[in-house]
Amino acid sequence: MRHFGHIAPEVRQRLFHQEPCEFTADSSARLLSAALGATLYSPATRPRLADDIVKQAGLGVVSMVLCLEDSIDDADVVAGEENLVRQFADLASRPEAQLPLLFIRVRVPDQIPDLARRLGASIRLLSGFVLPKFTGERGLLFLEALASAETASGRRLFAMPVLESPELLYRESRVQALEGIFRAIDKYRDRVLALRLGVTDFCSSYGLRRAPDMTAYDVQIVASVIADVVNMLGRADGTGFTVTGPVWEYFRVPERMFKPMLRSSPFLEGQAVELRERLIEHAMDGLLREISLDQANGLLGKTCIHPSHVLPVHALSVVSHEEFSDAQDILRPERGGGGVLRSAYTNKMNEVKPHRAWAERTLLRAEVFGVANEDVGFVELLAAGIPG
């Protein structure tokens, strides 16, 4: 699989200075954690789930979570588990099908080894489990269950803990909670692919829900949690983990209070005025703003609940030619001693030592999402990815 692999090769050649790399479910954890992109959630109870998965892979989705937790009714858990076993068997009978990375979101630790056993040979299609309401104490039970399932099945299985518990939200318990989470995930570091943020649960603790005109960063309580999670768990010194962006809940807005958050000029230059109108109608201007803020705050990838959100996440994850040029200059071997240099675009200063971690992260993103050609922006990437 590869990002933008669903568009024609000649179009990719026009868009990219460096095309996204190919990868598989057996690629390195370092590569996969950066390549998750827009992780699309789907209820595990969907009767044609196998068909849905194949369809979404054909539209550019590279990671999906099949959910047995909050997206389904408590009474439907048993039926959801049975449906997952059937649907995985269906997928396993289609060896020609191109599939995304697949994860199952469970409710309790015991579900992990039980589902791994029931999936049988089709567990080869599973990349891991999403662990809800993850805390230091509860999380260890999940991770131990994952290790047990991995040993029994012989299949490498990753964990994606979801940070969404009230202990993280409340100021008086946040640092202690984050320290406990770090101890748990550090013990199983090789199996923790990424940390996911449950912002909807954070908001629910205070009876809040952000409007489509607002991003998660406009809700100050939520923004403070994101900042502390990145501060303690997302460091670039080798101790940190990939942290993914929160879910965007909207896909159509009947009425808006504030002006749209998308400038007109990039769409006028790209002759894509209708695309801008469509994005605004479907609340995508807020999503695009939030993706940009995710990246500015150290997050990579995003939880998505609607297929229309996938392309914007991927389009804004592509590294610009200017970013790529700066990163390469900073990481040149002869620059190992540090110093300051003017960027090739002559519009900024690059400090070799302070910007090194940024440059390394940028080149990893360039590997999985590609580097846009010098004259290609997010408007062209969005337009090219929309099915005709």
QUIBELBEL-V242046 format. One record per backbone hydrogen bond with DSSP energy under -1.0 kcal/mol. NH is the residue of the N-H (numbers start at 1). CO is the residue of the C=O. Records with the same first field share a line. If there is no record, write none. Layout:
NH=CO, CO
This chain:
5=2
7=4
12=8
13=9
14=10
15=11
16=12
17=371
18=371
21=367
23=1
27=24
32=28
33=29
35=31
39=302
40=63
41=304
42=65
44=67
46=43
49=46
52=48
53=49
54=50
55=51
56=52
57=53
58=54
60=57
61=56
64=101
65=40
66=103
67=42
68=105
72=69
76=73
77=74
80=76
81=77
82=78
83=79
84=80
85=81
86=82
87=83
88=84
89=85
90=86
91=87
92=88
94=91
97=94
101=62
103=64
104=128
105=66
106=130
111=108
112=109
114=110
115=111
116=112
117=113
118=114
119=115
122=119
123=120
124=121
125=122
126=123
127=102
129=158
130=104
131=160
134=162
139=135
140=136
142=138
143=139
144=140
145=141
146=142
147=143
148=144
149=145
150=146
151=147
152=148
153=149
154=150
158=127
159=191
160=129
162=131
163=196
168=165
170=166
173=170
174=170
177=173
178=174
179=175
180=176
181=177
182=178
183=179
184=180
185=181
186=182
187=183
189=186
191=188
192=189
193=159
195=242
196=161
198=163
199=197
202=198
203=199
204=200
205=201
206=203
208=203
214=211
218=215
223=219
224=220
225=221
226=222
227=223
228=224
229=225
230=226
231=227
232=228
233=229
234=230
241=233
244=195
245=301
253=281
268=264
269=265
270=266
271=268
272=267
276=272
277=273
278=274
279=275
280=276
281=277
282=278
283=280
284=279
287=283
288=284
289=285
290=286
291=287
292=288
293=289
294=290
295=291
296=292
297=293
298=295
299=294
300=243
302=37
303=245
304=39
309=306
310=307
313=309
314=310
315=311
316=312
319=370
324=320
325=321
326=322
327=323
328=324
329=325
330=326
331=327
332=329
335=332
336=333
338=335
341=350
343=348
346=343
350=341
352=339
355=351
356=353
359=355
360=356
361=357
362=358
363=359
364=360
365=361
366=362
367=363
368=364
369=365
370=366
371=18
372=319
373=15
376=373
381=377
382=378
383=379
384=380
385=381
